[in-house]
């Protein structure tokens, strides 16, 4: 079993591998990530990860379409590496981020760490640097999305898992 904190480490590895090495390595990493971490989870958890991944990826593509950011490595449906990054992030919400108890802290972490991730990705060459409007848009998006993802995780567990009163202890 993977300890909850290790999901944070796996996500950081996912960030650097996908952002720095691009689409081909993102595909290889996603296969490893999916078959060693994600697919070993119960079906309701897989459904949660799929929902958060597709939803977050679509919002990123909408923000790109609005001209607030330009990702590198675009394919017809956007960059593959970004999709893989969303798989990793959804996994972190399920296993680690839900442990942040205070809403104000969730909002603050989302508003600050979300844009910083995109800023870091831009510095590593995965996107064009954002202007002030892009930073504000991502800050607002993440101030909402991070706590919403955590709330969805709590509701999802309560609705779909066998024992809704207990949180996973060692996953």
C-alpha positions in Angstrom: 0.0 0.0 0.0 1.1 3.5 -0.8 1.2 5.8 2.2 -0.9 9.0 1.7 2.1 11.3 1.7 3.7 9.3 -1.0 1.0 10.4 -3.4 2.4 13.9 -3.0 5.8 12.7 -4.0 4.4 10.8 -7.0 2.6 13.9 -8.1 5.8 16.0 -7.9 7.6 13.3 -10.0 4.6 13.5 -12.4 4.9 17.3 -12.6 8.6 17.3 -13.5 8.5 14.3 -15.8 5.5 15.5 -17.8 6.4 19.3 -17.8 10.1 18.9 -18.5 10.1 16.0 -20.9 6.8 16.5 -22.8 4.2 14.4 -24.5 6.1 11.2 -25.3 7.5 10.8 -21.8 4.1 11.8 -20.3 2.6 8.8 -22.1 5.2 6.5 -20.7 4.9 7.9 -17.2 1.1 7.8 -17.4 1.2 4.1 -18.2 3.4 3.5 -15.2 1.3 5.7 -13.0 -2.0 4.2 -14.2 -1.0 0.6 -13.8 0.9 0.9 -10.5 -1.2 3.5 -8.6 -4.4 4.5 -10.2 -5.9 1.3 -11.6 -5.4 -0.5 -8.2 -8.1 1.6 -6.6 -11.8 0.8 -6.2 -14.1 1.7 -9.1 -15.7 4.7 -7.3 -12.2 6.2 -6.8 -11.3 5.6 -10.5 -14.6 7.4 -11.5 -13.6 10.4 -9.2 -10.1 10.6 -10.7 -11.6 10.4 -14.2 -14.2 13.1 -13.5 -11.6 15.5 -11.9 -9.1 14.8 -14.7 -11.5 15.5 -17.6 -13.1 18.5 -15.8 -9.8 20.1 -14.9 -8.3 19.5 -18.3 -11.3 21.0 -20.1 -11.1 24.2 -17.9 -7.4 24.5 -18.7 -8.2 24.2 -22.4 -10.9 26.9 -22.1 -8.5 29.2 -20.3 -6.0 28.6 -23.1 -8.7 29.2 -25.7 -9.4 32.5 -24.0 -5.8 33.5 -24.6 -4.7 33.7 -20.9 -2.1 30.9 -21.3 -0.5 29.0 -24.2 0.7 25.5 -23.5 3.5 23.8 -25.5 3.1 20.4 -27.0 -0.5 20.9 -28.1 -2.2 18.2 -30.0 -5.6 18.3 -31.5 -7.1 18.0 -28.0 -4.4 19.8 -26.1 -1.2 18.7 -24.6 -1.0 15.1 -23.5 1.4 16.0 -20.7 -1.3 18.3 -19.2 -3.9 15.5 -19.2 -1.4 13.2 -17.4 -0.7 15.9 -14.9 -4.5 16.1 -14.2 -4.6 12.4 -13.5 -1.8 12.8 -10.9 -3.5 15.8 -9.3 -6.9 14.1 -9.1 -5.1 11.2 -7.3 -3.6 13.7 -4.9 -7.0 15.2 -4.1 -8.4 11.7 -3.3 -5.5 10.5 -1.2 -3.9 13.6 0.4 -5.5 17.0 -0.1 -8.8 16.0 1.5 -7.0 16.0 4.8 -6.8 19.8 4.8 -9.6 20.6 7.2 -10.1 24.4 7.0 -11.9 25.9 4.1 -9.9 29.2 4.3 -6.7 27.2 4.1 -8.0 25.2 1.1 -8.9 28.5 -0.7 -5.5 30.1 0.2 -3.6 27.0 -1.0 -5.5 26.9 -4.2 -5.2 30.6 -4.9 -1.4 30.6 -4.4 -0.2 27.1 -5.3 -2.3 26.7 -8.5 -0.9 29.7 -10.3 2.6 29.0 -9.0 2.4 25.5 -10.6 1.6 27.1 -14.0 4.3 29.7 -13.4 6.8 27.0 -12.7 5.7 25.0 -15.7 6.1 28.1 -17.9 9.7 28.6 -16.5 10.4 25.0 -17.4 9.1 25.6 -21.0 5.7 23.9 -20.8 3.8 27.2 -21.4 4.3 30.8 -22.4 4.6 33.0 -19.3 1.3 34.4 -18.2 0.4 38.0 -18.0 -1.3 39.6 -15.0 -4.8 38.6 -16.3 -3.7 35.0 -16.6 -2.3 34.9 -13.1 -5.5 36.4 -11.7 -7.7 34.0 -13.7 -5.8 31.0 -12.5 -5.7 32.3 -8.9 -9.5 32.7 -8.9 -10.0 29.4 -10.6 -7.8 27.5 -8.1 -9.3 29.4 -5.1 -12.6 27.8 -6.2 -11.4 24.5 -7.7 -9.2 23.2 -5.0 -11.8 23.4 -2.2 -14.5 22.2 -4.6 -12.4 19.2 -5.5 -11.9 18.4 -1.8 -15.7 18.8 -1.1 -16.4 16.6 -4.1 -14.1 14.0 -2.7 -15.9 14.0 0.7 -19.3 13.7 -1.0 -18.1 11.0 -3.4 -16.8 8.9 -0.6 -20.0 9.3 1.4 -22.1 8.4 -1.7 -20.2 5.6 -3.4 -18.0 3.8 -0.9 -19.2 1.0 1.3 -18.2 2.5 4.6 -18.8 6.3 4.3 -17.9 7.0 7.8 -14.3 6.0 7.5 -11.6 7.6 5.4 -9.0 5.5 3.8 -6.1 5.0 6.2 -3.3 3.6 4.1 -3.7 4.1 0.4 
